[in-house]
Amino acid sequence: MRWPWTRRDEPVDLNRSIADPTLAALFTPGGTLDLSGIPVGEASVLGLSAMFRAVSLISGTLASLPMPTHRGKDDGTVETVASVFDDPDGPDGQTVFEWKETMIANAVIHGRAYAMILRNEAGAVAKLAAVHPISVMTEEPTIDEIRNGNVPVGGLWHTVALSDGTRQKMDARDMFYVPALSTDGLYPWGLLTAARSSFRTSIAADRAAGNMFVNGAMISGLATPEGEEDITEDVPEIKRQLNRNTGGPDNAGMIAIVNRRLKFTPWTMTAVDAQFMQSRSYQIEETSRWTGVPPHLLMATEKTTSWGTGIEEQQRAMGRTVLAPWAIRFEHRMSRLLARPRYVRFAFDQLERPSPQVEQNMLINRVNAGIITPNEARAKLNMEPIEGGDVLRNGATQQPPQEAQNAA
């Protein structure tokens, strides 16, 4: 992954469209500008366990799916062909899984994913080098540029801050750009923008938890003298006797005797502590709302009552309502880089594969119905092809060899 922007002492171009959501939030009546002093950035957001789990689930699950390039043929069939997306960053860069995971994670967190387009001598796309969104500023062309006919391909300029301190202005010919949800077609909404207030609350809760465990009272109870007895000089000895006679597994179920009249008060969780723990659980629900990942996948199972088929349906729903929109967003943008009629598709059938026995029966039925060839079925089961296995069978007139022998 590239981080072209390494210099931080340069002036930053603060020109923004009036439609920029961050600018609109600044001038909203009542305001959303937070003065709490809690920074919200990529590192602090991914430091939240639930958010890291949710982002890694979305990006990692989609990255694990095959992403073949297809080409439609004149006879209506489709064939798989090679393209730059078979190894987007080249043999010396990120692996295919790493590239997909990085790009999808950037789109989820920042609402934008970028990759520099490197072309070969023939002008074809040879490599797509992922660029961190913090290094790129996307903007629409100015009025003067439109009047002069200097309109960027794709409708947007992408200004990249390079490590040597220079800036390079690119359009869709040199920059692969995948935006997230946008209300104006220009400025997308990422989690860092839309969920900033929720993140501040979660980060503050994590800090409070850390301070509570580091600086808070972690004792089991208080032992105080009965009546007006003075035990000042004997405190070390009393503490030693209490720890020896009550602490550790060897004293489980034993009767403790201490040669002093003492009153023991257990240290219990206060109502404030209980509310704090509830707020920590609420963070998982908030993360689930923002990302669409079901709570049980974020390791929150105390409220899950529908196991078995219920959990399976929830995961299928996540595939349709969360993973599929992100996949389609990338498919459409990637297909634009390919010459028609070539296009890219995520193989979602790998995500919802049934049990081995059910899958085998389904393949047998499809082969017998003439939908797929025997060798296509064997390939799905990671088996070697057989001779004559590339011919479709007609279920009405042709039977598999074994069935034909049984019928005879």
Residue pairs with C-beta under 8 A, 6 or more apart in sequence:
1 94
1 102
1 130
1 131
1 132
2 116
2 129
2 130
2 131
2 132
2 135
3 132
3 134
3 135
3 163
4 131
4 132
4 135
4 160
4 161
4 162
4 163
5 132
5 134
5 135
5 160
5 161
5 162
5 163
6 163
7 161
7 163
7 165
10 161
10 165
13 137
13 159
15 139
16 22
16 23
17 23
17 139
17 140
17 186
17 187
18 24
19 184
19 186
19 187
20 187
21 183
21 187
21 189
21 193
22 193
25 31
25 32
25 33
26 32
26 33
32 196
32 197
34 196
34 197
34 200
36 200
36 204
38 200
38 203
38 204
38 207
40 192
40 196
40 199
40 200
40 203
41 192
42 109
42 110
42 134
42 192
44 199
44 203
45 51
45 109
45 191
45 192
45 199
46 52
46 55
46 109
47 203
47 206
48 199
48 202
48 203
48 206
48 283
48 287
50 202
50 283
50 284
50 287
50 288
50 298
51 191
51 199
51 202
51 287
51 291
53 293
53 297
53 298
53 299
54 287
54 288
54 290
54 291
54 293
54 297
54 298
55 105
55 108
55 109
55 291
56 105
57 293
57 297
58 104
58 105
58 108
58 291
58 293
58 322
58 323
58 326
59 100
59 101
59 102
59 104
59 105
59 108
60 101
61 323
61 351
62 100
62 101
62 104
62 323
62 326
62 327
62 330
62 346
63 97
63 98
63 100
63 101
63 104
64 97
64 350
65 327
65 346
65 347
65 348
65 350
65 351
66 346
66 347
66 350
67 85
67 96
67 100
67 344
67 345
67 346
67 347
68 80
68 344
68 345
68 347
69 80
69 81
69 82
69 83
69 85
69 86
69 338
69 342
69 343
69 344
70 78
70 79
70 80
70 81
70 342
70 343
70 344
70 345
71 78
71 79
71 80
71 81
71 341
71 342
71 343
72 78
72 341
72 343
73 79
81 342
83 338
83 342
83 344
84 124
84 125
84 126
84 127
84 128
84 337
85 334
85 344
86 96
87 96
88 94
88 96
88 99
88 115
88 127
88 128
89 95
89 98
89 99
89 127
89 128
89 129
89 130
90 126
90 127
93 99
93 127
93 129
94 102
94 130
99 128
99 130
102 130
103 113
103 115
103 130
103 178
103 330
104 113
104 326
104 330
106 112
106 113
106 114
106 130
106 132
106 133
107 113
107 178
107 179
107 180
107 190
107 326
107 329
107 330
108 180
108 190
108 191
108 291
108 326
109 190
109 191
109 192
110 133
110 134
110 190
110 191
110 192
111 133
111 179
111 180
111 181
111 182
111 188
111 189
111 190
111 191
111 192
111 193
112 133
112 136
112 138
112 177
112 178
112 179
112 180
112 188
112 190
113 130
113 133
113 177
113 178
113 330
114 130
114 131
114 132
114 133
114 135
114 136
114 158
114 175
114 176
114 177
114 178
115 128
115 129
115 130
115 131
115 175
115 176
116 128
116 129
116 131
116 160
116 170
116 174
116 175
116 176
117 125
117 127
117 128
117 173
117 174
117 175
117 176
117 337
118 125
118 126
118 127
118 128
118 129
119 125
119 126
120 126
125 337
128 176
131 160
135 160
135 161
136 158
136 159
136 160
136 161
136 175
137 158
137 159
137 161
138 156
138 157
138 158
138 159
138 177
138 186
138 187
139 156
139 157
139 159
140 155
140 156
140 157
140 186
141 150
141 151
141 152
141 155
141 156
141 157
145 151
152 171
152 172
153 171
153 172
153 173
154 171
154 172
154 173
154 177
155 172
156 171
156 172
156 177
156 186
157 169
157 170
157 171
158 169
158 170
158 171
158 175
158 177
159 167
159 168
159 169
159 170
160 167
160 168
160 170
160 175
161 167
162 168
172 336
176 333
176 334
176 337
177 333
178 329
178 330
178 333
179 188
180 188
180 189
180 190
180 329
181 188
181 189
182 188
182 189
183 189
191 199
191 290
191 291
192 199
194 290
195 290
198 286
198 290
201 283
202 283
202 286
202 287
205 276
205 279
205 280
205 283
208 276
209 276
209 280
212 276
217 267
219 267
220 266
220 267
221 264
221 265
221 266
221 267
222 264
222 265
222 267
223 238
223 242
223 262
223 263
223 264
223 265
224 262
224 263
224 265
225 231
225 260
225 261
225 262
225 263
226 261
226 262
226 263
227 261
229 260
229 261
231 238
231 260
234 260
238 258
238 260
238 262
241 258
241 259
242 256
242 258
245 251
245 254
245 256
245 257
245 258
246 256
269 277
281 300
281 302
284 295
284 298
284 299
284 300
285 295
285 300
287 293
287 298
288 294
288 295
288 298
288 300
291 322
292 318
292 321
292 322
293 318
293 322
294 314
294 315
294 317
294 318
295 301
295 303
295 304
296 304
296 311
296 314
297 315
297 318
304 311
306 314
316 352
319 348
319 351
319 352
323 348
323 351
324 348
327 346
327 348
330 344
330 346
331 343
331 344
331 345
331 346
334 344
335 342
335 343
335 344
338 344
353 359
354 362
359 380
359 381
360 381
363 372
363 377
363 380
363 381
364 377
366 372
366 377
367 373
367 374
367 377
367 393
367 400
368 393
368 395
368 399
368 400
369 395
370 392
370 393
370 394
370 395
371 392
372 392
373 389
373 390
373 391
373 392
373 393
374 386
374 389
374 390
374 393
375 385
375 386
375 389
375 390
378 384
378 385
378 386
378 389
379 385
393 399
393 400
399 407
